[in-house]
Amino acid sequence: MPRFKFNLFTGSEVISDPEGSEMPNLEAATRKAIGDCRTFASNELRAGRPFPVWAAMEICDENGRVRHIEWVKDLIPTAATHIPTE
């Protein structure tokens, strides 16, 4: 099973993932990154810090190549992106 590393860019620092996690594929790694980004953002808000607009999680493969970047700001629904159907 491939190993992916998840590096968090908080806007002021980089928190590297030295070990990574084995995941079945990039899609599973992306789902993990989305969950981790949402957790990070909610923890920041609960602590009374501003919303981390420029935070992102970089998903790298075993060779260190960036395979995907998930931006925290893109995971929060807004009125423009979340339009009710009824």
C-alpha positions as CSV (number, residue, x, y, z in Angstrom):
1,M,0.0,0.0,0.0
2,P,1.4,3.4,-0.9
3,R,2.5,5.8,1.8
4,F,1.5,9.5,1.7
5,K,2.9,12.4,3.8
6,F,0.6,15.2,4.9
7,N,2.4,18.6,5.4
8,L,0.3,21.3,7.0
9,F,1.0,24.9,6.0
10,T,-0.6,27.1,8.7
11,G,0.1,30.4,7.1
12,S,3.0,31.1,9.5
13,E,4.7,27.7,9.8
14,V,5.0,24.3,8.2
15,I,4.2,21.2,10.2
16,S,5.8,18.3,8.5
17,D,4.7,14.7,8.6
18,P,7.9,12.7,8.8
19,E,6.3,9.2,8.9
20,G,3.3,9.6,6.7
21,S,0.4,7.1,6.5
22,E,-0.3,4.1,4.3
23,M,-3.4,4.8,2.3
24,P,-5.0,2.7,-0.5
25,N,-4.8,5.5,-3.1
26,L,-4.6,9.3,-3.6
27,E,-8.4,9.6,-3.2
28,A,-8.3,8.1,0.3
29,A,-5.3,10.4,1.1
30,T,-7.3,13.4,-0.1
31,R,-10.3,12.5,2.1
32,K,-7.9,12.3,5.1
33,A,-6.4,15.7,4.2
34,I,-9.9,17.2,4.0
35,G,-10.8,15.9,7.4
36,D,-7.5,17.1,8.9
37,C,-7.9,20.5,7.4
38,R,-11.4,20.9,8.8
39,T,-10.2,19.8,12.2
40,F,-7.3,22.3,12.1
41,A,-9.6,25.2,11.1
42,S,-12.2,24.4,13.8
43,N,-9.5,24.1,16.5
44,E,-8.2,27.5,15.4
45,L,-11.6,29.1,15.7
46,R,-12.4,27.4,19.0
47,A,-9.1,28.8,20.4
48,G,-10.3,32.3,19.4
49,R,-7.7,32.7,16.6
50,P,-8.7,34.0,13.1
51,F,-9.8,31.7,10.4
52,P,-6.7,30.3,8.7
53,V,-7.4,31.6,5.2
54,W,-4.0,30.7,3.8
55,A,-3.6,27.3,5.5
56,A,-3.2,24.3,3.2
57,M,-2.3,20.6,3.4
58,E,0.1,19.2,0.9
59,I,-0.1,15.5,0.1
60,C,3.2,14.0,-1.0
61,D,3.9,10.5,-2.3
62,E,6.8,8.3,-1.0
63,N,9.2,10.1,-3.2
64,G,8.4,13.5,-1.9
65,R,6.5,14.6,-5.0
66,V,3.5,16.8,-4.3
67,R,0.4,15.0,-5.5
68,H,-2.4,17.3,-4.3
69,I,-2.9,20.5,-2.2
70,E,-6.1,21.0,-0.2
71,W,-6.7,24.6,0.8
72,V,-8.6,25.1,4.1
73,K,-10.5,28.0,2.7
74,D,-11.9,25.9,-0.1
75,L,-13.5,23.4,2.4
76,I,-15.8,25.8,4.0
77,P,-19.2,26.2,2.3
78,T,-20.2,29.8,1.6
79,A,-23.5,31.3,0.3
80,A,-21.9,31.4,-3.1
81,T,-20.8,27.8,-3.2
82,H,-23.7,26.2,-1.2
83,I,-27.0,27.0,-2.8
84,P,-30.0,25.2,-1.3
85,T,-32.1,23.3,-3.8
86,E,-35.4,24.0,-2.0
